[in-house]
Amino acid sequence: MRNKVKLDPYEQDIEDNFEKHTDIKDKKSVLKSLQAAAKKQLKDKKPITIRVSLSDIEAIKIKASKCGVPYQTYINMLIHKDAANF
């Protein structure tokens, strides 16, 4: 069973207009905006330390490699997904 994702108005606009395939007119401006958002996201992270069994880490590394992402990114995705469904 899939959880229904609640979209904010901006995301809903993208979803509603996805099929229109309109070209971005000011690509440089959009790129700068996305880069700024990515930098802010990185600044908003806090490093943590946890103890995890070696077998769990190995399993996570395998799943992460199948998804094509580093294992720490994969763990962060799992945490974010769970936190978003709180």
PDB file with one MODEL, atoms N, CA, C and O in Angstrom:
MODEL        1
ATOM      1  N   MET A   1       0.843  -1.189   0.000  1.00  0.00           N
ATOM      2  CA  MET A   1       0.000   0.000   0.000  1.00  0.00           C
ATOM      3  C   MET A   1       0.884   1.247   0.000  1.00  0.00           C
ATOM      4  O   MET A   1       1.783   1.365   0.833  1.00  0.00           O
ATOM      5  N   ARG A   2       0.644   2.155  -0.903  1.00  0.00           N
ATOM      6  CA  ARG A   2       1.409   3.385  -0.998  1.00  0.00           C
ATOM      7  C   ARG A   2       0.783   4.486  -0.182  1.00  0.00           C
ATOM      8  O   ARG A   2      -0.437   4.648  -0.161  1.00  0.00           O
ATOM      9  N   ASN A   3       1.632   5.246   0.495  1.00  0.00           N
ATOM     10  CA  ASN A   3       1.141   6.396   1.248  1.00  0.00           C
ATOM     11  C   ASN A   3       0.901   7.552   0.289  1.00  0.00           C
ATOM     12  O   ASN A   3       1.704   7.791  -0.613  1.00  0.00           O
ATOM     13  N   LYS A   4      -0.177   8.253   0.474  1.00  0.00           N
ATOM     14  CA  LYS A   4      -0.487   9.434  -0.331  1.00  0.00           C
ATOM     15  C   LYS A   4       0.425  10.565   0.130  1.00  0.00           C
ATOM     16  O   LYS A   4       0.469  10.894   1.316  1.00  0.00           O
ATOM     17  N   VAL A   5       1.146  11.152  -0.808  1.00  0.00           N
ATOM     18  CA  VAL A   5       2.058  12.238  -0.495  1.00  0.00           C
ATOM     19  C   VAL A   5       1.303  13.550  -0.586  1.00  0.00           C
ATOM     20  O   VAL A   5       0.620  13.819  -1.574  1.00  0.00           O
ATOM     21  N   LYS A   6       1.431  14.368   0.455  1.00  0.00           N
ATOM     22  CA  LYS A   6       0.776  15.685   0.443  1.00  0.00           C
ATOM     23  C   LYS A   6       1.729  16.679  -0.205  1.00  0.00           C
ATOM     24  O   LYS A   6       2.852  16.874   0.260  1.00  0.00           O
ATOM     25  N   LEU A   7       1.275  17.296  -1.268  1.00  0.00           N
ATOM     26  CA  LEU A   7       2.088  18.248  -2.005  1.00  0.00           C
ATOM     27  C   LEU A   7       1.775  19.669  -1.571  1.00  0.00           C
ATOM     28  O   LEU A   7       0.624  20.012  -1.303  1.00  0.00           O
ATOM     29  N   ASP A   8       2.836  20.508  -1.506  1.00  0.00           N
ATOM     30  CA  ASP A   8       2.589  21.919  -1.242  1.00  0.00           C
ATOM     31  C   ASP A   8       2.098  22.554  -2.562  1.00  0.00           C
ATOM     32  O   ASP A   8       2.161  21.913  -3.611  1.00  0.00           O
ATOM     33  N   PRO A   9       1.619  23.788  -2.514  1.00  0.00           N
ATOM     34  CA  PRO A   9       1.052  24.392  -3.734  1.00  0.00           C
ATOM     35  C   PRO A   9       2.030  24.411  -4.917  1.00  0.00           C
ATOM     36  O   PRO A   9       1.620  24.191  -6.057  1.00  0.00           O
ATOM     37  N   TYR A  10       3.299  24.668  -4.662  1.00  0.00           N
ATOM     38  CA  TYR A  10       4.300  24.691  -5.727  1.00  0.00           C
ATOM     39  C   TYR A  10       4.443  23.313  -6.355  1.00  0.00           C
ATOM     40  O   TYR A  10       4.456  23.181  -7.579  1.00  0.00           O
ATOM     41  N   GLU A  11       4.548  22.290  -5.519  1.00  0.00           N
ATOM     42  CA  GLU A  11       4.675  20.920  -6.010  1.00  0.00           C
ATOM     43  C   GLU A  11       3.413  20.480  -6.757  1.00  0.00           C
ATOM     44  O   GLU A  11       3.497  19.779  -7.765  1.00  0.00           O
ATOM     45  N   GLN A  12       2.250  20.893  -6.259  1.00  0.00           N
ATOM     46  CA  GLN A  12       0.991  20.537  -6.908  1.00  0.00           C
ATOM     47  C   GLN A  12       0.902  21.173  -8.293  1.00  0.00           C
ATOM     48  O   GLN A  12       0.392  20.564  -9.233  1.00  0.00           O
ATOM     49  N   ASP A  13       1.405  22.410  -8.409  1.00  0.00           N
ATOM     50  CA  ASP A  13       1.427  23.077  -9.702  1.00  0.00           C
ATOM     51  C   ASP A  13       2.290  22.299 -10.694  1.00  0.00           C
ATOM     52  O   ASP A  13       1.921  22.135 -11.857  1.00  0.00           O
ATOM     53  N   ILE A  14       3.434  21.824 -10.224  1.00  0.00           N
ATOM     54  CA  ILE A  14       4.304  21.008 -11.081  1.00  0.00           C
ATOM     55  C   ILE A  14       3.570  19.738 -11.497  1.00  0.00           C
ATOM     56  O   ILE A  14       3.571  19.376 -12.674  1.00  0.00           O
ATOM     57  N   GLU A  15       2.950  19.069 -10.546  1.00  0.00           N
ATOM     58  CA  GLU A  15       2.220  17.833 -10.831  1.00  0.00           C
ATOM     59  C   GLU A  15       1.090  18.078 -11.838  1.00  0.00           C
ATOM     60  O   GLU A  15       0.911  17.305 -12.779  1.00  0.00           O
ATOM     61  N   ASP A  16       0.340  19.146 -11.633  1.00  0.00           N
ATOM     62  CA  ASP A  16      -0.793  19.442 -12.499  1.00  0.00           C
ATOM     63  C   ASP A  16      -0.364  19.790 -13.931  1.00  0.00           C
ATOM     64  O   ASP A  16      -1.088  19.515 -14.888  1.00  0.00           O
ATOM     65  N   ASN A  17       0.812  20.392 -14.063  1.00  0.00           N
ATOM     66  CA  ASN A  17       1.245  20.880 -15.375  1.00  0.00           C
ATOM     67  C   ASN A  17       2.373  20.054 -15.990  1.00  0.00           C
ATOM     68  O   ASN A  17       2.972  20.468 -16.982  1.00  0.00           O
ATOM     69  N   PHE A  18       2.663  18.913 -15.420  1.00  0.00           N
ATOM     70  CA  PHE A  18       3.779  18.091 -15.879  1.00  0.00           C
ATOM     71  C   PHE A  18       3.652  17.706 -17.347  1.00  0.00           C
ATOM     72  O   PHE A  18       4.639  17.736 -18.082  1.00  0.00           O
ATOM     73  N   GLU A  19       2.477  17.353 -17.769  1.00  0.00           N
ATOM     74  CA  GLU A  19       2.273  16.886 -19.139  1.00  0.00           C
ATOM     75  C   GLU A  19       2.417  17.993 -20.186  1.00  0.00           C
ATOM     76  O   GLU A  19       2.560  17.702 -21.374  1.00  0.00           O
ATOM     77  N   LYS A  20       2.382  19.230 -19.769  1.00  0.00           N
ATOM     78  CA  LYS A  20       2.467  20.331 -20.730  1.00  0.00           C
ATOM     79  C   LYS A  20       3.874  20.496 -21.308  1.00  0.00           C
ATOM     80  O   LYS A  20       4.020  21.036 -22.404  1.00  0.00           O
ATOM     81  N   HIS A  21       4.895  20.052 -20.610  1.00  0.00           N
ATOM     82  CA  HIS A  21       6.286  20.103 -21.070  1.00  0.00           C
ATOM     83  C   HIS A  21       6.704  21.485 -21.556  1.00  0.00           C
ATOM     84  O   HIS A  21       7.292  21.610 -22.629  1.00  0.00           O
ATOM     85  N   THR A  22       6.412  22.499 -20.795  1.00  0.00           N
ATOM     86  CA  THR A  22       6.818  23.828 -21.213  1.00  0.00           C
ATOM     87  C   THR A  22       8.307  24.014 -20.951  1.00  0.00           C
ATOM     88  O   THR A  22       8.839  23.518 -19.958  1.00  0.00           O
ATOM     89  N   ASP A  23       8.970  24.726 -21.843  1.00  0.00           N
ATOM     90  CA  ASP A  23      10.393  24.967 -21.735  1.00  0.00           C
ATOM     91  C   ASP A  23      10.654  26.071 -20.705  1.00  0.00           C
ATOM     92  O   ASP A  23       9.866  27.006 -20.565  1.00  0.00           O
ATOM     93  N   ILE A  24      11.761  25.943 -19.996  1.00  0.00           N
ATOM     94  CA  ILE A  24      12.158  26.966 -19.029  1.00  0.00           C
ATOM     95  C   ILE A  24      12.820  28.096 -19.806  1.00  0.00           C
ATOM     96  O   ILE A  24      13.797  27.877 -20.523  1.00  0.00           O
ATOM     97  N   LYS A  25      12.288  29.301 -19.662  1.00  0.00           N
ATOM     98  CA  LYS A  25      12.802  30.432 -20.430  1.00  0.00           C
ATOM     99  C   LYS A  25      14.103  30.972 -19.849  1.00  0.00           C
ATOM    100  O   LYS A  25      15.045  31.255 -20.590  1.00  0.00           O
ATOM    101  N   ASP A  26      14.162  31.117 -18.527  1.00  0.00           N
ATOM    102  CA  ASP A  26      15.346  31.686 -17.881  1.00  0.00           C
ATOM    103  C   ASP A  26      16.079  30.573 -17.126  1.00  0.00           C
ATOM    104  O   ASP A  26      15.994  30.487 -15.901  1.00  0.00           O
ATOM    105  N   LYS A  27      16.795  29.729 -17.860  1.00  0.00           N
ATOM    106  CA  LYS A  27      17.441  28.557 -17.272  1.00  0.00           C
ATOM    107  C   LYS A  27      18.515  28.932 -16.263  1.00  0.00           C
ATOM    108  O   LYS A  27      18.671  28.250 -15.250  1.00  0.00           O
ATOM    109  N   LYS A  28      19.258  30.001 -16.519  1.00  0.00           N
ATOM    110  CA  LYS A  28      20.323  30.417 -15.596  1.00  0.00           C
ATOM    111  C   LYS A  28      19.745  30.814 -14.245  1.00  0.00           C
ATOM    112  O   LYS A  28      20.304  30.474 -13.202  1.00  0.00           O
ATOM    113  N   SER A  29      18.634  31.526 -14.264  1.00  0.00           N
ATOM    114  CA  SER A  29      17.988  31.953 -13.025  1.00  0.00           C
ATOM    115  C   SER A  29      17.464  30.750 -12.239  1.00  0.00           C
ATOM    116  O   SER A  29      17.616  30.682 -11.020  1.00  0.00           O
ATOM    117  N   VAL A  30      16.850  29.811 -12.942  1.00  0.00           N
ATOM    118  CA  VAL A  30      16.326  28.608 -12.292  1.00  0.00           C
ATOM    119  C   VAL A  30      17.473  27.790 -11.715  1.00  0.00           C
ATOM    120  O   VAL A  30      17.367  27.277 -10.600  1.00  0.00           O
ATOM    121  N   LEU A  31      18.568  27.661 -12.459  1.00  0.00           N
ATOM    122  CA  LEU A  31      19.732  26.907 -11.992  1.00  0.00           C
ATOM    123  C   LEU A  31      20.306  27.534 -10.731  1.00  0.00           C
ATOM    124  O   LEU A  31      20.625  26.823  -9.779  1.00  0.00           O
ATOM    125  N   LYS A  32      20.442  28.861 -10.710  1.00  0.00           N
ATOM    126  CA  LYS A  32      20.947  29.551  -9.517  1.00  0.00           C
ATOM    127  C   LYS A  32      20.027  29.314  -8.318  1.00  0.00           C
ATOM    128  O   LYS A  32      20.495  29.093  -7.201  1.00  0.00           O
ATOM    129  N   SER A  33      18.733  29.363  -8.559  1.00  0.00           N
ATOM    130  CA  SER A  33      17.761  29.141  -7.495  1.00  0.00           C
ATOM    131  C   SER A  33      17.880  27.722  -6.933  1.00  0.00           C
ATOM    132  O   SER A  33      17.848  27.524  -5.718  1.00  0.00           O
ATOM    133  N   LEU A  34      18.016  26.743  -7.821  1.00  0.00           N
ATOM    134  CA  LEU A  34      18.149  25.351  -7.382  1.00  0.00           C
ATOM    135  C   LEU A  34      19.461  25.120  -6.636  1.00  0.00           C
ATOM    136  O   LEU A  34      19.496  24.377  -5.655  1.00  0.00           O
ATOM    137  N   GLN A  35      20.531  25.751  -7.094  1.00  0.00           N
ATOM    138  CA  GLN A  35      21.814  25.624  -6.408  1.00  0.00           C
ATOM    139  C   GLN A  35      21.744  26.224  -5.006  1.00  0.00           C
ATOM    140  O   GLN A  35      22.282  25.652  -4.059  1.00  0.00           O
ATOM    141  N   ALA A  36      21.086  27.365  -4.871  1.00  0.00           N
ATOM    142  CA  ALA A  36      20.931  27.997  -3.565  1.00  0.00           C
ATOM    143  C   ALA A  36      20.109  27.107  -2.633  1.00  0.00           C
ATOM    144  O   ALA A  36      20.434  26.981  -1.452  1.00  0.00           O
ATOM    145  N   ALA A  37      19.046  26.491  -3.156  1.00  0.00           N
ATOM    146  CA  ALA A  37      18.223  25.599  -2.341  1.00  0.00           C
ATOM    147  C   ALA A  37      19.014  24.372  -1.901  1.00  0.00           C
ATOM    148  O   ALA A  37      18.880  23.915  -0.766  1.00  0.00           O
ATOM    149  N   ALA A  38      19.836  23.843  -2.798  1.00  0.00           N
ATOM    150  CA  ALA A  38      20.658  22.677  -2.451  1.00  0.00           C
ATOM    151  C   ALA A  38      21.667  23.027  -1.366  1.00  0.00           C
ATOM    152  O   ALA A  38      21.867  22.247  -0.435  1.00  0.00           O
ATOM    153  N   LYS A  39      22.303  24.187  -1.473  1.00  0.00           N
ATOM    154  CA  LYS A  39      23.269  24.614  -0.448  1.00  0.00           C
ATOM    155  C   LYS A  39      22.583  24.799   0.901  1.00  0.00           C
ATOM    156  O   LYS A  39      23.129  24.412   1.934  1.00  0.00           O
ATOM    157  N   LYS A  40      21.386  25.390   0.895  1.00  0.00           N
ATOM    158  CA  LYS A  40      20.642  25.574   2.144  1.00  0.00           C
ATOM    159  C   LYS A  40      20.306  24.222   2.765  1.00  0.00           C
ATOM    160  O   LYS A  40      20.417  24.045   3.978  1.00  0.00           O
ATOM    161  N   GLN A  41      19.894  23.271   1.931  1.00  0.00           N
ATOM    162  CA  GLN A  41      19.553  21.937   2.427  1.00  0.00           C
ATOM    163  C   GLN A  41      20.754  21.289   3.098  1.00  0.00           C
ATOM    164  O   GLN A  41      20.616  20.648   4.140  1.00  0.00           O
ATOM    165  N   LEU A  42      21.930  21.453   2.508  1.00  0.00           N
ATOM    166  CA  LEU A  42      23.137  20.868   3.095  1.00  0.00           C
ATOM    167  C   LEU A  42      23.479  21.525   4.424  1.00  0.00           C
ATOM    168  O   LEU A  42      23.940  20.853   5.347  1.00  0.00           O
ATOM    169  N   LYS A  43      23.255  22.841   4.531  1.00  0.00           N
ATOM    170  CA  LYS A  43      23.551  23.551   5.771  1.00  0.00           C
ATOM    171  C   LYS A  43      22.596  23.153   6.891  1.00  0.00           C
ATOM    172  O   LYS A  43      22.953  23.250   8.065  1.00  0.00           O
ATOM    173  N   ASP A  44      21.393  22.710   6.549  1.00  0.00           N
ATOM    174  CA  ASP A  44      20.380  22.384   7.545  1.00  0.00           C
ATOM    175  C   ASP A  44      20.529  20.978   8.110  1.00  0.00           C
ATOM    176  O   ASP A  44      19.658  20.527   8.854  1.00  0.00           O
ATOM    177  N   LYS A  45      21.610  20.269   7.778  1.00  0.00           N
ATOM    178  CA  LYS A  45      21.795  18.903   8.264  1.00  0.00           C
ATOM    179  C   LYS A  45      22.664  18.890   9.511  1.00  0.00           C
ATOM    180  O   LYS A  45      23.563  19.716   9.669  1.00  0.00           O
ATOM    181  N   LYS A  46      22.381  17.942  10.391  1.00  0.00           N
ATOM    182  CA  LYS A  46      23.142  17.784  11.623  1.00  0.00           C
ATOM    183  C   LYS A  46      23.753  16.396  11.632  1.00  0.00           C
ATOM    184  O   LYS A  46      23.040  15.406  11.466  1.00  0.00           O
ATOM    185  N   PRO A  47      25.068  16.304  11.824  1.00  0.00           N
ATOM    186  CA  PRO A  47      25.682  14.977  11.892  1.00  0.00           C
ATOM    187  C   PRO A  47      25.268  14.260  13.177  1.00  0.00           C
ATOM    188  O   PRO A  47      25.145  14.883  14.231  1.00  0.00           O
ATOM    189  N   ILE A  48      25.055  12.937  13.078  1.00  0.00           N
ATOM    190  CA  ILE A  48      24.710  12.133  14.247  1.00  0.00           C
ATOM    191  C   ILE A  48      25.594  10.888  14.273  1.00  0.00           C
ATOM    192  O   ILE A  48      26.188  10.513  13.263  1.00  0.00           O
ATOM    193  N   THR A  49      25.668  10.268  15.420  1.00  0.00           N
ATOM    194  CA  THR A  49      26.407   9.015  15.563  1.00  0.00           C
ATOM    195  C   THR A  49      25.467   7.986  16.158  1.00  0.00           C
ATOM    196  O   THR A  49      24.840   8.231  17.188  1.00  0.00           O
ATOM    197  N   ILE A  50      25.369   6.833  15.510  1.00  0.00           N
ATOM    198  CA  ILE A  50      24.546   5.739  16.018  1.00  0.00           C
ATOM    199  C   ILE A  50      25.315   4.434  15.868  1.00  0.00           C
ATOM    200  O   ILE A  50      26.215   4.329  15.034  1.00  0.00           O
ATOM    201  N   ARG A  51      24.964   3.454  16.666  1.00  0.00           N
ATOM    202  CA  ARG A  51      25.550   2.123  16.548  1.00  0.00           C
ATOM    203  C   ARG A  51      24.571   1.248  15.770  1.00  0.00           C
ATOM    204  O   ARG A  51      23.396   1.140  16.120  1.00  0.00           O
ATOM    205  N   VAL A  52      25.085   0.626  14.706  1.00  0.00           N
ATOM    206  CA  VAL A  52      24.262  -0.207  13.836  1.00  0.00           C
ATOM    207  C   VAL A  52      25.020  -1.516  13.613  1.00  0.00           C
ATOM    208  O   VAL A  52      26.241  -1.513  13.454  1.00  0.00           O
ATOM    209  N   SER A  53      24.300  -2.619  13.603  1.00  0.00           N
ATOM    210  CA  SER A  53      24.962  -3.908  13.399  1.00  0.00           C
ATOM    211  C   SER A  53      25.612  -3.957  12.018  1.00  0.00           C
ATOM    212  O   SER A  53      25.122  -3.360  11.059  1.00  0.00           O
ATOM    213  N   LEU A  54      26.724  -4.681  11.943  1.00  0.00           N
ATOM    214  CA  LEU A  54      27.449  -4.790  10.679  1.00  0.00           C
ATOM    215  C   LEU A  54      26.595  -5.415   9.581  1.00  0.00           C
ATOM    216  O   LEU A  54      26.674  -5.011   8.421  1.00  0.00           O
ATOM    217  N   SER A  55      25.783  -6.396   9.946  1.00  0.00           N
ATOM    218  CA  SER A  55      24.944  -7.036   8.924  1.00  0.00           C
ATOM    219  C   SER A  55      23.907  -6.057   8.366  1.00  0.00           C
ATOM    220  O   SER A  55      23.593  -6.092   7.176  1.00  0.00           O
ATOM    221  N   ASP A  56      23.381  -5.192   9.222  1.00  0.00           N
ATOM    222  CA  ASP A  56      22.430  -4.182   8.737  1.00  0.00           C
ATOM    223  C   ASP A  56      23.118  -3.180   7.812  1.00  0.00           C
ATOM    224  O   ASP A  56      22.563  -2.799   6.781  1.00  0.00           O
ATOM    225  N   ILE A  57      24.317  -2.758   8.177  1.00  0.00           N
ATOM    226  CA  ILE A  57      25.065  -1.813   7.338  1.00  0.00           C
ATOM    227  C   ILE A  57      25.371  -2.436   5.976  1.00  0.00           C
ATOM    228  O   ILE A  57      25.229  -1.782   4.943  1.00  0.00           O
ATOM    229  N   GLU A  58      25.790  -3.701   5.979  1.00  0.00           N
ATOM    230  CA  GLU A  58      26.083  -4.371   4.705  1.00  0.00           C
ATOM    231  C   GLU A  58      24.831  -4.473   3.838  1.00  0.00           C
ATOM    232  O   GLU A  58      24.893  -4.255   2.628  1.00  0.00           O
ATOM    233  N   ALA A  59      23.697  -4.803   4.452  1.00  0.00           N
ATOM    234  CA  ALA A  59      22.440  -4.894   3.704  1.00  0.00           C
ATOM    235  C   ALA A  59      22.064  -3.525   3.134  1.00  0.00           C
ATOM    236  O   ALA A  59      21.605  -3.430   1.995  1.00  0.00           O
ATOM    237  N   ILE A  60      22.255  -2.475   3.917  1.00  0.00           N
ATOM    238  CA  ILE A  60      21.940  -1.114   3.464  1.00  0.00           C
ATOM    239  C   ILE A  60      22.866  -0.714   2.320  1.00  0.00           C
ATOM    240  O   ILE A  60      22.427  -0.087   1.356  1.00  0.00           O
ATOM    241  N   LYS A  61      24.141  -1.073   2.421  1.00  0.00           N
ATOM    242  CA  LYS A  61      25.086  -0.744   1.350  1.00  0.00           C
ATOM    243  C   LYS A  61      24.683  -1.432   0.045  1.00  0.00           C
ATOM    244  O   LYS A  61      24.787  -0.839  -1.029  1.00  0.00           O
ATOM    245  N   ILE A  62      24.230  -2.666   0.137  1.00  0.00           N
ATOM    246  CA  ILE A  62      23.793  -3.391  -1.060  1.00  0.00           C
ATOM    247  C   ILE A  62      22.565  -2.721  -1.673  1.00  0.00           C
ATOM    248  O   ILE A  62      22.506  -2.506  -2.884  1.00  0.00           O
ATOM    249  N   LYS A  63      21.583  -2.392  -0.825  1.00  0.00           N
ATOM    250  CA  LYS A  63      20.371  -1.728  -1.337  1.00  0.00           C
ATOM    251  C   LYS A  63      20.712  -0.362  -1.935  1.00  0.00           C
ATOM    252  O   LYS A  63      20.173   0.015  -2.975  1.00  0.00           O
ATOM    253  N   ALA A  64      21.601   0.371  -1.282  1.00  0.00           N
ATOM    254  CA  ALA A  64      21.993   1.691  -1.780  1.00  0.00           C
ATOM    255  C   ALA A  64      22.682   1.576  -3.131  1.00  0.00           C
ATOM    256  O   ALA A  64      22.430   2.376  -4.033  1.00  0.00           O
ATOM    257  N   SER A  65      23.550   0.583  -3.270  1.00  0.00           N
ATOM    258  CA  SER A  65      24.249   0.420  -4.557  1.00  0.00           C
ATOM    259  C   SER A  65      23.267   0.057  -5.671  1.00  0.00           C
ATOM    260  O   SER A  65      23.448   0.477  -6.814  1.00  0.00           O
ATOM    261  N   LYS A  66      22.228  -0.720  -5.348  1.00  0.00           N
ATOM    262  CA  LYS A  66      21.206  -1.052  -6.349  1.00  0.00           C
ATOM    263  C   LYS A  66      20.429   0.189  -6.778  1.00  0.00           C
ATOM    264  O   LYS A  66      19.954   0.273  -7.910  1.00  0.00           O
ATOM    265  N   CYS A  67      20.302   1.156  -5.859  1.00  0.00           N
ATOM    266  CA  CYS A  67      19.613   2.415  -6.172  1.00  0.00           C
ATOM    267  C   CYS A  67      20.560   3.430  -6.815  1.00  0.00           C
ATOM    268  O   CYS A  67      20.122   4.459  -7.328  1.00  0.00           O
ATOM    269  N   GLY A  68      21.866   3.129  -6.782  1.00  0.00           N
ATOM    270  CA  GLY A  68      22.848   4.039  -7.374  1.00  0.00           C
ATOM    271  C   GLY A  68      23.162   5.249  -6.535  1.00  0.00           C
ATOM    272  O   GLY A  68      23.530   6.298  -7.063  1.00  0.00           O
ATOM    273  N   VAL A  69      23.016   5.112  -5.204  1.00  0.00           N
ATOM    274  CA  VAL A  69      23.333   6.224  -4.305  1.00  0.00           C
ATOM    275  C   VAL A  69      24.291   5.746  -3.219  1.00  0.00           C
ATOM    276  O   VAL A  69      24.329   4.556  -2.908  1.00  0.00           O
ATOM    277  N   PRO A  70      25.068   6.666  -2.640  1.00  0.00           N
ATOM    278  CA  PRO A  70      25.921   6.281  -1.514  1.00  0.00           C
ATOM    279  C   PRO A  70      25.061   5.806  -0.340  1.00  0.00           C
ATOM    280  O   PRO A  70      23.923   6.247  -0.180  1.00  0.00           O
ATOM    281  N   TYR A  71      25.613   4.906   0.478  1.00  0.00           N
ATOM    282  CA  TYR A  71      24.802   4.324   1.547  1.00  0.00           C
ATOM    283  C   TYR A  71      24.346   5.349   2.572  1.00  0.00           C
ATOM    284  O   TYR A  71      23.252   5.221   3.122  1.00  0.00           O
ATOM    285  N   GLN A  72      25.167   6.376   2.842  1.00  0.00           N
ATOM    286  CA  GLN A  72      24.737   7.394   3.812  1.00  0.00           C
ATOM    287  C   GLN A  72      23.567   8.206   3.255  1.00  0.00           C
ATOM    288  O   GLN A  72      22.667   8.592   4.001  1.00  0.00           O
ATOM    289  N   THR A  73      23.578   8.459   1.971  1.00  0.00           N
ATOM    290  CA  THR A  73      22.456   9.141   1.328  1.00  0.00           C
ATOM    291  C   THR A  73      21.205   8.273   1.424  1.00  0.00           C
ATOM    292  O   THR A  73      20.110   8.769   1.691  1.00  0.00           O
ATOM    293  N   TYR A  74      21.380   6.976   1.205  1.00  0.00           N
ATOM    294  CA  TYR A  74      20.256   6.034   1.298  1.00  0.00           C
ATOM    295  C   TYR A  74      19.667   6.035   2.715  1.00  0.00           C
ATOM    296  O   TYR A  74      18.449   6.070   2.886  1.00  0.00           O
ATOM    297  N   ILE A  75      20.538   5.996   3.723  1.00  0.00           N
ATOM    298  CA  ILE A  75      20.063   6.041   5.116  1.00  0.00           C
ATOM    299  C   ILE A  75      19.308   7.337   5.368  1.00  0.00           C
ATOM    300  O   ILE A  75      18.255   7.334   6.006  1.00  0.00           O
ATOM    301  N   ASN A  76      19.849   8.450   4.863  1.00  0.00           N
ATOM    302  CA  ASN A  76      19.186   9.744   5.035  1.00  0.00           C
ATOM    303  C   ASN A  76      17.818   9.749   4.360  1.00  0.00           C
ATOM    304  O   ASN A  76      16.870  10.327   4.889  1.00  0.00           O
ATOM    305  N   MET A  77      17.708   9.103   3.186  1.00  0.00           N
ATOM    306  CA  MET A  77      16.417   9.000   2.504  1.00  0.00           C
ATOM    307  C   MET A  77      15.419   8.213   3.343  1.00  0.00           C
ATOM    308  O   MET A  77      14.250   8.589   3.438  1.00  0.00           O
ATOM    309  N   LEU A  78      15.878   7.117   3.954  1.00  0.00           N
ATOM    310  CA  LEU A  78      14.992   6.312   4.798  1.00  0.00           C
ATOM    311  C   LEU A  78      14.503   7.104   6.011  1.00  0.00           C
ATOM    312  O   LEU A  78      13.324   7.061   6.363  1.00  0.00           O
ATOM    313  N   ILE A  79      15.424   7.821   6.637  1.00  0.00           N
ATOM    314  CA  ILE A  79      15.046   8.636   7.801  1.00  0.00           C
ATOM    315  C   ILE A  79      14.053   9.710   7.393  1.00  0.00           C
ATOM    316  O   ILE A  79      13.057   9.934   8.080  1.00  0.00           O
ATOM    317  N   HIS A  80      14.323  10.376   6.274  1.00  0.00           N
ATOM    318  CA  HIS A  80      13.421  11.445   5.816  1.00  0.00           C
ATOM    319  C   HIS A  80      12.036  10.890   5.486  1.00  0.00           C
ATOM    320  O   HIS A  80      11.019  11.485   5.841  1.00  0.00           O
ATOM    321  N   LYS A  81      12.007   9.751   4.808  1.00  0.00           N
ATOM    322  CA  LYS A  81      10.716   9.148   4.451  1.00  0.00           C
ATOM    323  C   LYS A  81       9.908   8.816   5.697  1.00  0.00           C
ATOM    324  O   LYS A  81       8.704   9.069   5.743  1.00  0.00           O
ATOM    325  N   ASP A  82      10.557   8.254   6.700  1.00  0.00           N
ATOM    326  CA  ASP A  82       9.855   7.905   7.929  1.00  0.00           C
ATOM    327  C   ASP A  82       9.414   9.152   8.685  1.00  0.00           C
ATOM    328  O   ASP A  82       8.294   9.205   9.193  1.00  0.00           O
ATOM    329  N   ALA A  83      10.280  10.151   8.762  1.00  0.00           N
ATOM    330  CA  ALA A  83       9.947  11.386   9.486  1.00  0.00           C
ATOM    331  C   ALA A  83       8.797  12.134   8.805  1.00  0.00           C
ATOM    332  O   ALA A  83       7.968  12.752   9.474  1.00  0.00           O
ATOM    333  N   ALA A  84       8.754  12.074   7.480  1.00  0.00           N
ATOM    334  CA  ALA A  84       7.700  12.775   6.740  1.00  0.00           C
ATOM    335  C   ALA A  84       6.344  12.129   6.932  1.00  0.00           C
ATOM    336  O   ALA A  84       5.317  12.783   6.750  1.00  0.00           O
ATOM    337  N   ASN A  85       6.320  10.850   7.299  1.00  0.00           N
ATOM    338  CA  ASN A  85       5.066  10.132   7.479  1.00  0.00           C
ATOM    339  C   ASN A  85       4.637  10.066   8.945  1.00  0.00           C
ATOM    340  O   ASN A  85       3.799   9.241   9.307  1.00  0.00           O
ATOM    341  N   PHE A  86       5.197  10.914   9.775  1.00  0.00           N
ATOM    342  CA  PHE A  86       4.912  10.911  11.203  1.00  0.00           C
ATOM    343  C   PHE A  86       3.505  11.353  11.488  1.00  0.00           C
ATOM    344  O   PHE A  86       3.099  11.408  12.649  1.00  0.00           O
TER     345      PHE A  86
ENDMDL
END
